[in-house]
């Protein structure tokens, strides 16, 4: 039965490790996607601003109309990386929740391990003191 408990413990720790690794990867992808979307939107807005500010008022109307035809519409497919980034951004709340839960589990597990280590150290220290007391009594 001790082997089963150890196997369950090992399975649990292994699962936590996989969850932490997966969560870390998702968080890194989310950060990358956030940066990518920021760059994409700033590039789009800066190109519109540059074109519009370089024309006179009458040309502004013509150029803004031509810009509208160049701007992506809802039906214009986005680059693959941008679509992936948008998907990850939509999943951001779930990824953050997963990250919180995994960290909570890891902290709980770490507290258990540290508590067990403290108990073992106290047991070893008390055994050493008991052995010292036995040696002192034996030498008297």
C-alpha positions in Angstrom: 0.0 0.0 0.0 2.9 2.3 0.6 4.0 1.8 -3.0 0.6 2.8 -4.2 0.7 6.0 -2.1 4.2 6.8 -3.4 3.0 6.1 -7.0 -0.1 8.4 -6.5 2.2 11.1 -5.1 4.6 10.7 -8.0 1.7 10.9 -10.5 0.4 14.0 -8.7 3.7 15.8 -8.8 4.3 14.8 -12.4 0.8 16.2 -13.3 1.6 19.5 -11.5 4.9 19.7 -13.4 3.2 19.2 -16.8 0.5 21.7 -15.9 3.1 24.3 -14.8 5.1 23.7 -18.1 1.9 24.0 -20.2 0.8 27.1 -18.3 4.2 28.7 -18.7 4.1 28.1 -22.5 0.6 29.5 -22.8 1.5 32.6 -20.8 4.6 33.2 -23.0 2.5 32.8 -26.1 -0.1 35.2 -24.7 2.6 37.8 -24.0 4.0 37.3 -27.5 0.5 37.7 -29.0 -0.2 40.8 -27.0 3.0 42.4 -28.4 2.2 41.2 -31.9 -1.3 42.7 -31.8 -0.1 45.9 -30.4 2.5 46.2 -33.2 -0.2 45.3 -35.7 -2.6 47.9 -34.5 0.0 50.6 -34.1 1.3 49.9 -37.7 -2.2 50.2 -39.0 -3.0 53.4 -37.2 0.4 55.0 -38.0 0.0 54.3 -41.7 -3.4 55.9 -41.7 -2.2 58.9 -39.8 0.8 59.4 -42.1 -1.2 59.3 -45.2 -4.0 61.6 -43.9 -1.6 64.2 -42.5 0.4 64.6 -45.7 -2.5 65.7 -47.9 -4.5 68.8 -48.1 -8.2 68.8 -47.0 -9.6 68.0 -50.4 -7.0 65.3 -51.0 -7.7 64.0 -47.4 -11.2 63.0 -48.4 -10.0 61.2 -51.5 -7.1 59.6 -49.7 -9.2 58.5 -46.8 -11.6 56.9 -49.3 -8.8 55.1 -50.9 -7.4 54.1 -47.5 -10.7 52.6 -46.6 -10.4 50.3 -49.5 -6.9 49.4 -48.4 -7.8 48.8 -44.8 -8.9 45.3 -43.8 -12.6 44.8 -43.5 -14.3 42.2 -41.4 -14.2 39.9 -44.4 -10.4 40.4 -45.1 -8.5 37.4 -43.7 -5.8 38.3 -41.3 -2.3 36.9 -41.4 -2.1 33.5 -39.7 0.0 34.8 -36.9 -2.5 37.6 -36.2 -5.4 35.2 -36.1 -3.5 33.0 -33.7 -2.7 36.1 -31.6 -6.4 37.1 -31.6 -7.4 33.6 -30.5 -4.9 33.7 -27.6 -6.1 37.1 -26.6 -9.7 35.8 -26.5 -8.4 33.0 -24.3 -6.4 35.3 -22.0 -8.9 35.2 -19.1 -8.9 31.4 -19.1 -5.1 31.3 -19.4 -4.7 33.7 -16.5 -7.2 31.6 -14.4 -5.2 28.5 -15.3 -2.0 30.2 -14.3 -3.5 31.3 -10.9 -4.8 27.8 -10.2 -1.5 26.1 -11.1 0.5 28.6 -8.9 -1.9 27.9 -6.1 -1.5 24.2 -6.4 2.3 24.5 -6.7 2.5 26.7 -3.6 0.3 24.3 -1.7 2.5 21.4 -2.7 5.6 23.3 -1.8 4.2 24.1 1.6 3.5 20.4 2.2 7.0 19.4 1.1 8.6 22.0 3.3 6.4 21.0 6.2 7.5 17.3 5.8 11.1 18.4 5.6 10.8 20.4 8.8 9.2 17.5 10.6 12.0 15.1 9.4 14.6 17.6 10.5 13.0 17.9 13.9 12.9 14.1 14.2 16.5 13.8 13.2 17.5 16.5 15.6 15.5 14.9 18.4 17.1 11.5 17.6 20.6 13.1 17.7 19.8 14.7 21.1 18.4 11.4 22.4 21.6 9.6 21.3 23.7 12.3 23.0 21.6 12.0 26.2 22.1 8.2 26.1 25.8 8.6 25.6 26.1 11.1 28.5 24.1 8.7 30.8 26.3 5.8 29.7 29.5 7.6 30.5 28.4 8.6 34.0 
